[in-house]
């Protein structure tokens, strides 16, 4: 019997972690994820793919750990013995990183270094190659020095989060060149879905649309509406992560749609989809402004298309409508198109408790 490929994912309960878990399970992998200990379960995004670890057909396993705890990371690596690691864990909210800079840098920057060191030691001792994916961010470009941004565009980070991601990026390159690790950086531009966290601007908008329509909310308070981003569909982007680790040689790749749209455009499509004028519901609140703004990001994914064969499949407009529809359905509201189904198939997660997830 052929042994299954085994992957380890940090940040498995996040948006990307849940989609990547689904993708890898469909590919026949055994998937292990690192989850932080909390007093309440935060596994909503992966509950639908979870089975009791005592079951013979179980292929998804969770382990308590944290990127700020190097000892536990090493222990998990020794226990799981993965051939692929996807480092998606982070304090990933840019605005929050200004309020919690030390924790953000510790988890995002030093967390990556701790994991790389653990992989280096494990690989040197066992002689087993471990392929490593580091989740980079378009925020690393910040005050962009070129338009569009490519793998060679200089970084100009404008937040503690972005600075930490730049550190993690160059440590990944350093370990690849110094210790011959198969380590890749995926510089992913903004990618969204119905599983996006509720405090992120896109989900904040689509959830507000549904709540306003349901009479549960009157106003939506926003910051900079003129910021422009390159928005894609998260489910597309996790495929690019996997493709990077299937190549003959490790490398770094920009993953993006090549289009840029403003927050204002997002509002227009989201509210317009339910026949509302966003101007009647949105008000400005300076608390949502960043101390240092990033005005324009747009990625050039030519290298990923050429070498990985990867391309985005969902348009900006369909992405916005997909997210609005999911939030409407979550409140029991009928979709404007009358069929009650999302434009792009996407699992709308229902809450189930994972009482005994530890193997």
C-alpha positions as CSV (number, residue, x, y, z in Angstrom):
1,X,0.0,0.0,0.0
2,X,1.4,3.4,-1.0
3,X,1.9,5.8,1.9
4,X,-0.1,9.0,1.6
5,X,1.7,12.3,1.2
6,X,1.6,14.1,4.5
7,X,1.3,17.9,4.8
8,X,1.5,20.3,7.8
9,X,-0.4,23.6,7.8
10,X,-0.1,26.5,10.2
11,X,-3.1,28.7,10.2
12,X,-5.3,25.8,9.2
13,X,-8.5,27.3,10.7
14,X,-8.1,30.5,8.6
15,X,-9.6,31.2,5.2
16,X,-6.7,29.9,3.2
17,X,-6.0,27.0,5.6
18,X,-9.5,25.7,5.2
19,X,-9.5,25.8,1.4
20,X,-6.0,24.3,1.2
21,X,-7.0,21.5,3.5
22,X,-9.9,20.7,1.2
23,X,-7.7,20.8,-1.8
24,X,-5.0,18.5,-0.3
25,X,-7.6,16.0,1.0
26,X,-9.0,15.8,-2.5
27,X,-5.5,15.1,-3.7
28,X,-5.2,12.2,-1.3
29,X,-3.0,13.8,1.3
30,X,-3.0,13.2,5.0
31,X,-3.4,16.7,6.4
32,X,-2.2,18.0,9.8
33,X,-2.9,21.4,11.1
34,X,-1.6,23.5,14.0
35,X,-4.3,25.2,16.1
36,X,-3.9,27.6,19.0
37,X,-5.5,26.7,22.3
38,X,-8.6,28.9,23.1
39,X,-11.4,28.5,25.5
40,X,-13.9,28.3,22.7
41,X,-13.7,26.4,19.4
42,X,-12.7,28.4,16.4
43,X,-12.7,25.6,13.8
44,X,-15.8,26.7,11.9
45,X,-14.1,26.8,8.6
46,X,-12.9,23.2,8.7
47,X,-15.7,21.4,10.7
48,X,-17.3,20.1,7.5
49,X,-14.1,18.2,6.5
50,X,-13.3,16.9,10.0
51,X,-13.8,13.3,11.1
52,X,-13.0,11.7,14.4
53,X,-9.2,10.9,14.5
54,X,-10.1,7.5,15.9
55,X,-11.8,6.6,12.6
56,X,-10.0,4.4,10.2
57,X,-10.6,6.8,7.3
58,X,-9.5,9.9,9.2
59,X,-7.0,12.0,7.2
60,X,-7.3,15.4,9.0
61,X,-5.5,15.8,12.3
62,X,-5.1,18.9,14.5
63,X,-2.4,19.7,17.0
64,X,-2.1,22.4,19.6
65,X,0.7,24.8,18.9
66,X,1.7,28.4,18.2
67,X,4.2,30.1,16.0
68,X,5.6,31.9,19.1
69,X,6.5,28.6,20.7
70,X,9.5,27.0,18.9
71,X,9.7,24.0,21.2
72,X,6.2,22.9,20.3
73,X,6.7,23.5,16.6
74,X,9.7,21.2,16.7
75,X,7.8,18.5,18.6
76,X,4.9,18.7,16.1
77,X,7.3,18.4,13.2
78,X,8.9,15.3,14.7
79,X,5.5,13.7,15.4
80,X,3.9,14.5,12.0
81,X,7.0,14.0,9.7
82,X,5.5,15.9,6.8
83,X,6.9,16.2,3.3
84,X,5.2,19.6,2.8
85,X,4.7,22.5,5.1
86,X,2.5,25.5,4.4
87,X,3.1,28.4,6.7
88,X,-0.1,30.3,6.6
89,X,-0.4,31.3,10.3
90,X,-0.1,34.9,11.2
91,X,-1.7,37.9,12.9
92,X,-2.8,39.0,9.5
93,X,-4.9,42.1,10.1
94,X,-2.9,45.1,8.8
95,X,-4.7,47.8,10.9
96,X,-4.4,45.7,14.1
97,X,-0.7,45.3,13.5
98,X,-0.2,49.0,14.3
99,X,-1.9,48.4,17.7
100,X,-0.1,45.1,18.4
101,X,3.2,45.4,16.6
102,X,5.3,43.2,18.9
103,X,3.0,40.2,18.8
104,X,2.5,40.6,15.1
105,X,6.3,40.6,14.4
106,X,6.9,37.8,16.8
107,X,4.2,35.5,15.2
108,X,4.8,36.6,11.6
109,X,8.5,37.2,11.4
110,X,10.1,35.2,14.2
111,X,7.5,32.5,13.8
112,X,8.7,31.9,10.3
113,X,12.3,31.8,11.4
114,X,11.4,29.3,14.2
115,X,9.7,27.0,11.7
116,X,12.5,27.3,9.2
117,X,15.1,26.4,11.9
118,X,13.0,23.4,12.9
119,X,12.8,22.2,9.3
120,X,16.5,22.7,8.7
121,X,17.4,20.6,11.8
122,X,14.9,17.9,11.0
123,X,16.0,17.6,7.4
124,X,19.7,17.5,8.3
125,X,19.1,14.8,10.8
126,X,16.7,12.6,8.8
127,X,17.9,13.4,5.3
128,X,14.2,13.6,4.3
129,X,13.4,16.6,2.1
130,X,10.7,18.8,3.4
131,X,9.2,21.3,1.0
132,X,8.3,24.6,2.6
133,X,5.8,27.3,1.5
134,X,5.9,30.8,3.1
135,X,2.8,32.9,2.7
136,X,4.0,36.3,1.6
137,X,1.7,39.3,1.0
138,X,1.3,42.2,-1.5
139,X,1.5,44.5,1.6
140,X,5.2,44.0,1.4
141,X,5.3,46.3,-1.6
142,X,3.5,49.0,0.4
143,X,4.4,52.3,-1.2
144,X,4.9,50.5,-4.5
145,X,8.0,51.4,-6.5
146,X,6.6,50.0,-9.8
147,X,3.2,49.3,-11.3
148,X,2.4,46.4,-11.6
149,X,4.4,44.6,-9.0
150,X,6.5,41.6,-9.9
151,X,8.8,39.2,-8.0
152,X,11.7,41.7,-8.6
153,X,9.8,44.9,-7.5
154,X,11.6,46.4,-4.4
155,X,9.6,46.1,-1.1
156,X,8.5,49.2,0.7
157,X,6.5,47.9,3.7
158,X,4.1,50.4,5.4
159,X,2.9,48.5,8.5
160,X,4.3,46.2,11.2
161,X,2.6,43.3,9.5
162,X,4.2,44.1,6.2
163,X,7.6,44.6,7.8
164,X,7.3,41.2,9.4
165,X,6.3,39.6,6.2
166,X,9.3,41.1,4.4
167,X,11.6,39.6,7.1
168,X,9.9,36.2,6.7
169,X,10.3,36.5,2.9
170,X,14.1,37.1,3.1
171,X,14.6,34.5,5.8
172,X,12.9,32.0,3.5
173,X,15.2,33.0,0.6
174,X,18.2,32.9,3.0
175,X,17.5,29.3,4.1
176,X,16.9,28.2,0.5
177,X,20.3,29.6,-0.5
178,X,22.2,28.8,2.6
179,X,20.9,25.3,3.5
180,X,19.4,24.2,0.2
181,X,15.9,23.9,1.6
182,X,13.1,23.6,-0.9
183,X,11.5,26.8,0.3
184,X,9.2,29.0,-1.8
185,X,7.6,32.4,-1.2
186,X,4.1,33.0,-2.6
187,X,3.6,36.7,-2.8
188,X,-0.2,36.6,-2.8
189,X,-2.2,39.7,-3.5
190,X,-5.6,40.2,-1.8
191,X,-7.8,37.1,-2.0
192,X,-11.2,36.9,-0.5
193,X,-14.2,34.5,-0.1
194,X,-17.2,33.9,2.1
195,X,-14.8,32.5,4.7
196,X,-12.9,35.8,5.0
197,X,-12.8,37.1,8.6
198,X,-15.5,39.5,9.5
199,X,-13.2,42.3,10.4
200,X,-11.5,42.5,7.0
201,X,-12.9,45.2,4.8
202,X,-14.4,43.0,2.1
203,X,-16.3,40.7,4.4
204,X,-17.2,43.7,6.6
205,X,-18.9,45.2,3.5
206,X,-20.8,42.0,2.4
207,X,-21.9,41.1,5.8
208,X,-23.2,44.7,6.3
209,X,-25.2,44.5,3.1
210,X,-27.0,41.4,4.4
211,X,-27.5,42.8,7.8
212,X,-28.9,46.1,6.5
213,X,-31.3,44.2,4.2
214,X,-32.4,42.1,7.2
215,X,-33.0,45.2,9.3
216,X,-30.2,44.2,11.7
217,X,-27.9,47.1,10.9
218,X,-28.4,50.7,9.9
219,X,-24.9,52.1,9.0
220,X,-21.5,50.8,7.8
221,X,-18.5,52.8,9.0
222,X,-15.5,52.8,6.7
223,X,-12.1,54.4,6.4
224,X,-10.2,55.0,3.1
225,X,-12.6,54.3,0.2
226,X,-10.0,55.2,-2.5
227,X,-7.4,52.5,-1.7
228,X,-7.0,50.2,-4.7
229,X,-6.3,46.4,-4.4
230,X,-5.9,43.4,-6.7
231,X,-8.6,41.1,-5.4
232,X,-9.0,37.4,-6.3
233,X,-10.7,34.3,-5.0
234,X,-9.0,32.5,-2.2
235,X,-10.0,29.1,-3.5
236,X,-8.0,29.8,-6.7
237,X,-5.0,31.0,-4.7
238,X,-4.4,27.9,-2.6
239,X,-3.9,25.9,-5.8
240,X,-1.0,28.1,-6.6
241,X,0.5,27.4,-3.2
242,X,0.4,23.6,-3.9
243,X,1.8,24.0,-7.4
244,X,4.9,25.9,-6.1
245,X,5.8,22.9,-4.0
246,X,5.4,20.5,-7.0
247,X,8.1,22.1,-9.1
248,X,11.6,20.7,-9.7
249,X,13.2,23.8,-8.2
250,X,12.1,26.2,-5.4
251,X,11.3,29.7,-6.4
252,X,9.2,32.8,-5.5
253,X,6.0,33.7,-7.3
254,X,3.5,36.6,-7.4
255,X,-0.1,35.4,-7.4
256,X,-2.6,38.0,-8.5
257,X,-5.4,38.8,-11.0
258,X,-3.6,41.7,-12.7
259,X,-6.6,44.0,-12.1
260,X,-7.0,46.7,-9.4
261,X,-10.3,48.0,-7.9
262,X,-11.0,50.5,-5.2
263,X,-12.9,49.9,-2.0
264,X,-15.5,52.3,-3.4
265,X,-16.0,49.9,-6.4
266,X,-16.4,47.0,-4.0
267,X,-19.2,49.0,-2.2
268,X,-20.9,49.8,-5.4
269,X,-21.1,46.2,-6.6
270,X,-22.0,44.8,-3.2
271,X,-24.8,47.2,-2.4
272,X,-26.0,47.4,-6.0
273,X,-26.4,43.6,-6.1
274,X,-29.3,44.0,-3.6
275,X,-30.6,47.2,-5.2
276,X,-29.3,49.6,-2.5
277,X,-27.3,52.8,-2.9
278,X,-24.2,52.5,-0.7
279,X,-24.0,56.3,-0.2
280,X,-27.2,56.0,1.9
281,X,-25.6,53.6,4.4
282,X,-21.8,54.2,4.5
283,X,-20.2,56.8,6.8
284,X,-16.6,57.8,7.4
285,X,-14.8,56.9,10.6
286,X,-11.1,58.0,10.9
287,X,-10.4,55.1,13.3
288,X,-10.3,52.8,10.3
289,X,-7.5,54.8,8.6
290,X,-4.0,53.4,8.8
291,X,-1.2,55.6,10.1
292,X,0.6,54.9,6.8
293,X,-1.7,54.1,3.9
294,X,-1.1,51.8,1.0
295,X,-2.9,53.4,-1.9
296,X,-2.4,51.1,-4.9
297,X,-1.5,47.4,-5.4
298,X,-1.7,45.4,-8.6
299,X,0.2,42.2,-9.3
300,X,1.8,40.7,-12.4
301,X,1.4,36.9,-12.2
302,X,3.1,36.2,-15.5
303,X,5.7,34.0,-13.9
304,X,3.1,31.9,-12.1
305,X,1.1,31.6,-15.3
306,X,4.2,30.6,-17.3
307,X,5.9,28.2,-14.9
308,X,3.0,26.9,-12.8
309,X,0.3,27.0,-15.4
310,X,-1.9,28.9,-12.9
311,X,-4.5,31.5,-13.7
312,X,-7.4,33.0,-11.7
313,X,-10.9,31.8,-12.6
314,X,-13.2,34.2,-10.8
315,X,-13.8,37.8,-11.8
316,X,-13.8,40.7,-9.3
317,X,-17.6,41.3,-9.9
318,X,-18.4,37.6,-9.4
319,X,-16.3,37.5,-6.3
320,X,-18.2,40.3,-4.7
321,X,-21.6,38.8,-5.6
322,X,-20.4,35.4,-4.3
323,X,-19.6,36.9,-0.9
324,X,-22.8,38.9,-0.7
325,X,-24.9,35.8,-1.6
326,X,-23.2,33.8,1.1
327,X,-23.9,36.4,3.8
328,X,-27.5,36.7,2.6
329,X,-27.9,32.9,2.9
330,X,-26.4,32.9,6.4
331,X,-29.3,35.2,7.5
332,X,-31.9,33.2,5.7
333,X,-32.4,35.8,3.0
334,X,-33.3,35.0,-0.6
335,X,-30.6,35.7,-3.3
336,X,-31.6,38.5,-5.7
337,X,-31.0,36.1,-8.6
338,X,-33.8,33.9,-7.2
339,X,-32.0,30.6,-7.1
340,X,-30.5,30.7,-3.7
341,X,-27.2,29.4,-4.9
342,X,-23.8,31.1,-5.1
343,X,-22.5,32.1,-8.5
344,X,-19.3,30.1,-7.7
345,X,-19.7,26.9,-5.7
346,X,-18.5,27.6,-2.2
347,X,-19.2,25.8,1.1
348,X,-21.2,28.0,3.5
349,X,-20.0,26.7,6.8
350,X,-22.4,25.7,9.5
351,X,-21.2,25.6,13.1
352,X,-20.4,22.2,14.6
353,X,-18.4,21.5,17.7
354,X,-15.2,19.5,17.5
355,X,-15.3,18.1,21.0
356,X,-12.5,15.6,20.6
357,X,-10.2,16.7,17.8
358,X,-6.9,15.7,19.3
359,X,-5.4,12.4,18.1
